[in-house]
Amino acid sequence: MKVANLTIMVNNLEESIEFYKTITELTISRRFKAGPGEIAFMKNADGETEIELVSMPQGQKFEGKGFFVCFETENLDTVQELAKAKGLNPSDIRNPDAKNRYFYVYDPNGVSVEIKQKV
């Protein structure tokens, strides 16, 4: 079994799309109206990672803490600098061991996003 996609109920679809395009380099693979709301699926270049962003005016939204999603990059320092330039207040880069480096940043909905680089 594998994860097919991750769904996030968002407050502002455009803001969420911009965040994931900028920070994780995902692009919209399909987007459509769904009743009073809208859904956007975003994938990485290889199509192996997919998230679904759902915006429903009266629907449930993500609230709270304790949910983390991790993306892997080969350019950790560049992504962290981009997050800083966008005013996203990323954490410092952490090096827990000789093989991993990462930082955290919150998406517009409060989801904690870890950006990780294996070295």
C-alpha positions as YAML, in Angstrom:
chain: A
units: angstrom
residues:
- id: 1
  name: MET
  ca: [0.00, 0.00, 0.00]
- id: 2
  name: LYS
  ca: [1.06, 3.61, -0.52]
- id: 3
  name: VAL
  ca: [-0.40, 7.03, 0.12]
- id: 4
  name: ALA
  ca: [-2.35, 8.11, -2.97]
- id: 5
  name: ASN
  ca: [-2.67, 11.75, -1.96]
- id: 6
  name: LEU
  ca: [-2.99, 14.02, 1.04]
- id: 7
  name: THR
  ca: [-6.07, 16.27, 1.33]
- id: 8
  name: ILE
  ca: [-6.02, 19.63, 3.09]
- id: 9
  name: MET
  ca: [-9.21, 21.62, 3.65]
- id: 10
  name: VAL
  ca: [-8.09, 25.21, 3.04]
- id: 11
  name: ASN
  ca: [-9.39, 28.68, 3.80]
- id: 12
  name: ASN
  ca: [-8.04, 30.38, 0.70]
- id: 13
  name: LEU
  ca: [-7.32, 28.20, -2.33]
- id: 14
  name: GLU
  ca: [-5.21, 30.76, -4.23]
- id: 15
  name: GLU
  ca: [-3.00, 31.44, -1.21]
- id: 16
  name: SER
  ca: [-2.52, 27.72, -0.58]
- id: 17
  name: ILE
  ca: [-1.71, 27.01, -4.23]
- id: 18
  name: GLU
  ca: [0.88, 29.79, -4.23]
- id: 19
  name: PHE
  ca: [2.50, 28.43, -1.05]
- id: 20
  name: TYR
  ca: [2.83, 24.87, -2.36]
- id: 21
  name: LYS
  ca: [3.99, 26.05, -5.82]
- id: 22
  name: THR
  ca: [6.65, 28.26, -4.27]
- id: 23
  name: ILE
  ca: [7.91, 26.18, -1.36]
- id: 24
  name: THR
  ca: [7.48, 22.59, -2.60]
- id: 25
  name: GLU
  ca: [7.60, 23.13, -6.39]
- id: 26
  name: LEU
  ca: [4.31, 21.28, -6.86]
- id: 27
  name: THR
  ca: [2.23, 22.28, -9.87]
- id: 28
  name: ILE
  ca: [-1.49, 22.06, -10.53]
- id: 29
  name: SER
  ca: [-2.34, 18.80, -12.27]
- id: 30
  name: ARG
  ca: [-6.10, 19.37, -12.28]
- id: 31
  name: ARG
  ca: [-8.49, 21.94, -10.88]
- id: 32
  name: PHE
  ca: [-12.26, 22.08, -10.92]
- id: 33
  name: LYS
  ca: [-15.39, 23.45, -9.29]
- id: 34
  name: ALA
  ca: [-17.13, 21.18, -6.80]
- id: 35
  name: GLY
  ca: [-20.56, 22.54, -5.94]
- id: 36
  name: PRO
  ca: [-20.01, 25.85, -4.15]
- id: 37
  name: GLY
  ca: [-16.29, 25.17, -3.73]
- id: 38
  name: GLU
  ca: [-13.20, 24.35, -5.70]
- id: 39
  name: ILE
  ca: [-10.56, 21.60, -5.66]
- id: 40
  name: ALA
  ca: [-6.97, 21.71, -6.90]
- id: 41
  name: PHE
  ca: [-4.69, 18.68, -7.15]
- id: 42
  name: MET
  ca: [-0.98, 19.45, -7.14]
- id: 43
  name: LYS
  ca: [1.83, 17.07, -8.08]
- id: 44
  name: ASN
  ca: [5.60, 17.08, -8.24]
- id: 45
  name: ALA
  ca: [7.42, 16.79, -11.58]
- id: 46
  name: ASP
  ca: [7.59, 12.98, -11.40]
- id: 47
  name: GLY
  ca: [3.92, 12.64, -10.43]
- id: 48
  name: GLU
  ca: [4.78, 10.56, -7.38]
- id: 49
  name: THR
  ca: [3.68, 13.12, -4.79]
- id: 50
  name: GLU
  ca: [0.18, 14.60, -4.82]
- id: 51
  name: ILE
  ca: [-1.80, 16.83, -2.52]
- id: 52
  name: GLU
  ca: [-5.43, 17.85, -2.86]
- id: 53
  name: LEU
  ca: [-6.43, 21.33, -1.74]
- id: 54
  name: VAL
  ca: [-10.16, 21.67, -1.08]
- id: 55
  name: SER
  ca: [-11.89, 25.01, -0.59]
- id: 56
  name: MET
  ca: [-15.54, 24.83, 0.46]
- id: 57
  name: PRO
  ca: [-17.10, 28.10, 1.68]
- id: 58
  name: GLN
  ca: [-19.13, 26.45, 4.44]
- id: 59
  name: GLY
  ca: [-16.98, 23.32, 4.78]
- id: 60
  name: GLN
  ca: [-14.68, 22.18, 7.54]
- id: 61
  name: LYS
  ca: [-11.16, 23.64, 7.57]
- id: 62
  name: PHE
  ca: [-7.94, 22.42, 9.12]
- id: 63
  name: GLU
  ca: [-7.70, 23.72, 12.67]
- id: 64
  name: GLY
  ca: [-5.12, 23.10, 15.29]
- id: 65
  name: LYS
  ca: [-1.66, 21.72, 15.65]
- id: 66
  name: GLY
  ca: [-0.07, 18.31, 15.55]
- id: 67
  name: PHE
  ca: [-0.23, 17.64, 11.80]
- id: 68
  name: PHE
  ca: [3.06, 17.61, 9.86]
- id: 69
  name: VAL
  ca: [3.87, 16.90, 6.24]
- id: 70
  name: CYS
  ca: [7.43, 16.47, 4.99]
- id: 71
  name: PHE
  ca: [8.86, 17.26, 1.54]
- id: 72
  name: GLU
  ca: [12.36, 16.34, 0.45]
- id: 73
  name: THR
  ca: [14.59, 18.68, -1.55]
- id: 74
  name: GLU
  ca: [18.14, 18.79, -2.84]
- id: 75
  name: ASN
  ca: [18.29, 22.58, -2.28]
- id: 76
  name: LEU
  ca: [17.44, 23.14, 1.38]
- id: 77
  name: ASP
  ca: [19.30, 26.43, 1.81]
- id: 78
  name: THR
  ca: [17.69, 27.90, -1.31]
- id: 79
  name: VAL
  ca: [14.19, 26.89, -0.22]
- id: 80
  name: GLN
  ca: [14.71, 28.32, 3.26]
- id: 81
  name: GLU
  ca: [15.94, 31.62, 1.78]
- id: 82
  name: LEU
  ca: [12.88, 31.70, -0.49]
- id: 83
  name: ALA
  ca: [10.60, 31.10, 2.52]
- id: 84
  name: LYS
  ca: [12.32, 33.97, 4.34]
- id: 85
  name: ALA
  ca: [11.97, 36.27, 1.31]
- id: 86
  name: LYS
  ca: [8.23, 35.46, 1.16]
- id: 87
  name: GLY
  ca: [7.88, 36.40, 4.86]
- id: 88
  name: LEU
  ca: [6.92, 32.86, 5.90]
- id: 89
  name: ASN
  ca: [9.11, 32.85, 9.03]
- id: 90
  name: PRO
  ca: [10.81, 29.46, 8.57]
- id: 91
  name: SER
  ca: [12.65, 27.84, 11.46]
- id: 92
  name: ASP
  ca: [16.41, 27.63, 11.53]
- id: 93
  name: ILE
  ca: [17.95, 24.71, 9.67]
- id: 94
  name: ARG
  ca: [18.48, 21.79, 12.01]
- id: 95
  name: ASN
  ca: [21.05, 19.02, 11.68]
- id: 96
  name: PRO
  ca: [19.93, 16.14, 13.93]
- id: 97
  name: ASP
  ca: [22.52, 13.75, 12.51]
- id: 98
  name: ALA
  ca: [25.12, 13.46, 9.76]
- id: 99
  name: LYS
  ca: [22.55, 12.39, 7.14]
- id: 100
  name: ASN
  ca: [19.67, 14.85, 7.56]
- id: 101
  name: ARG
  ca: [19.04, 18.59, 7.52]
- id: 102
  name: TYR
  ca: [15.62, 20.24, 7.73]
- id: 103
  name: PHE
  ca: [13.54, 23.26, 8.64]
- id: 104
  name: TYR
  ca: [9.85, 23.88, 9.31]
- id: 105
  name: VAL
  ca: [7.45, 26.44, 7.93]
- id: 106
  name: TYR
  ca: [3.67, 26.76, 8.32]
- id: 107
  name: ASP
  ca: [1.40, 26.76, 5.28]
- id: 108
  name: PRO
  ca: [-1.40, 29.39, 5.13]
- id: 109
  name: ASN
  ca: [-3.74, 26.98, 6.96]
- id: 110
  name: GLY
  ca: [-1.44, 26.23, 9.89]
- id: 111
  name: VAL
  ca: [-0.15, 22.88, 8.62]
- id: 112
  name: SER
  ca: [3.46, 22.38, 9.71]
- id: 113
  name: VAL
  ca: [5.54, 21.66, 6.60]
- id: 114
  name: GLU
  ca: [8.98, 20.14, 7.03]
- id: 115
  name: ILE
  ca: [11.47, 20.67, 4.22]
- id: 116
  name: LYS
  ca: [14.22, 18.06, 4.44]
- id: 117
  name: GLN
  ca: [17.49, 17.33, 2.68]
- id: 118
  name: LYS
  ca: [19.40, 14.07, 2.97]
- id: 119
  name: VAL
  ca: [23.15, 14.57, 2.82]
...
